[in-house]
Amino acid sequence: MRVTNTYGTATGEPVTLTVVDTTAPSISACASNRALAADSGGQAVLPDLTGQVAATDASGAVTVTQNPPPGTTLGQGVTNITFTARDSSSNASVCVATVTVLQPPDMTISFSGATPSLMFPTQAGVGYRVEYKDRLEDAGWQVLVVTNGNGSPFTISDGAVTNAMRFYRVEVQ
């Protein structure tokens, strides 16, 4: 580097400049809050949600991790999932999403003539999908209805029954 004073005298020595990145990545979208259905033991496996996190950094690549990590077994209730976006200089930003593990609701089936009505309790803000099969051997389930819970029981009638038997299930979304 060369320095000159107001009288025109100059001096110079080699100088090393070090640029230090102290700016954390920017998170523009965190993972969505979600509900998972508990298995018969009252637990659910946490999926990898890092792909839902959008983060950028001026210095380049950003690595996103989640804690607890994917594959962790969660019990019933609400768990905070912390996502960390880290750049190559170890600067980090975090965001948090919640995962709620719910026991699938018990369904009550009643009949008005030959038309079945299904009723199950709901939790506010949780999505439910009611599906059916006419034969258990059928490869896939057919969607009867998708609804969002409001904390009150949900009832639907299935007037399209043409078989002597129909099988139903409720999935928590």
N, C-alpha and C positions, 0 to 999 in steps of 0.2 A: 504494500500500500504506500502511496506517495502522498505526503502532506506538505502544503506550501503556506507560509504565513503571509501577512499583509505586506511585508517588505520584499517578498520574492524569494526568500530563503526556503529551500526545499530539503526534505529528508525523507527517507523511505526505508522500511524494513518489511520483510515478508510477514504476512498476517494470515492466520487461519480463522475463517468464519465458520461457525457451527450453527446450523439451523435446527431448532428443536421444535418438534410438533407437540403442542400442548392442547390441541383442540380435539375434543371427543367427537366420535361419529354422531351423525344426526339420525334419529329414528323417526321415520315419517309414518309408519304403521306398525302397531303391535299385533300380536295374535289375538283372535277374537275370544271372548269369554265363551265357555261351552259347557254342556252337560254330557256326562257319560253314564250309560246304564251299568249298574252293578251286576256282577255275576251272582250265582247262587250263594257264594261266600260273602257277598256284600262288598266286593272289591272290583276295581277296573284298572286296566293297564293304560298308563299315560302315553299317548302317541307323540311323535316328533312334530312339534308345532313351530320349529324355527323357520320353516319355509314361509310362514305367514308374516314374519317380521321383515319390514323394508328399512334398510339402513344404508347411508352413504357417508363417505369421508373424502375430504379433499386429497388425502395422501394415497388413496387407492382402495385396495380390498378391505372388506370388513368381515370378521368372523362372528357369527351369532351362535350363542349357546343358551341352553335352558336349564333351569334348576328348580325342581328335581329333573333329572335327565329322562329322556324317552325310555320307556320300558319299566319305569318305576310303578309299583303297585300302589294304588291309592285306595283308601277306605272311604266309606260314605261321608258326605259332607263337602265343604268348600276347601280347596287348596289353592294358594297363590303360587303361580308359576312365574319365576323371574327370568327375563330374557336379557342377556348382556351382549351388546354389540361392541366389539373391540377392534381397534386398528393396529397397524404394525408397530406403533410406538406405545402400545399398551394403554392408550386412552380408551375410556369406556363410557357408554351410556346404557341405562337400563329402562325397561318397561315391565309392567306386570299385567298378567291376565289371570282370570280365575277359572278353575275347572271344578265343576260340581258333580260328584258321583251320587246318583239317585238310584234307589231301588225301583225297578220297573213296577208300575202300578198293577194292583189286582183288578181284573176286569169282571164285571157282573153282566151276565147276559139274561135278558128276559124276552118274552114273546108276546106279540099282539097278533093273534092268529098264527100265520106261518112266518111273519116278519120278525126277525130278531132285532132287538135293540141292545146296544153295548154301552156300558157306562163305566167310567173309571175316574178316579180323582186326579186332579192336575196341580201342578205347582206353577205359580205365576212366573212368566218369562221363560218357561221351558217348552221346547217343541216336542210334539208327539206325532208319530205316524202309526195309523191303524192299517194292518195288512191282513190279507186272507188267502187261503188256498181252498180249492174244492176237494183236492186229494192230497194227502201227505206226500205221495210219490211225485207230485208236480215239482219241477226244478226250482221255480222261483215263487216268491210271494207277490201278490198283486196289491197295489195301494188302494185302500178304500177311502182314506181321508188323511190329510195332514193338518194339524192345528197347533196353535200356541196356547199354553195353559194360562189361566187367569186366577188360579187358586180355588176354583169351583169345579164340581164334577162335570165331566163332558159326556154327553150322550149322543149317539148316532144310531139311526135305524138303517138296516141293510135290506132294502126292498128288492134287490136284484138276485136274491137267493133262488136258484133253480134246481139245486141238487138237494138230496136228502140230508147231506152233511156239508158243513163248511167250518173251516178252522181259522181262528183269528189270533193275532198277536199285536201287542202294542210295543213300539220301539221308542225310547227316549232319544231325542236328537240333540 
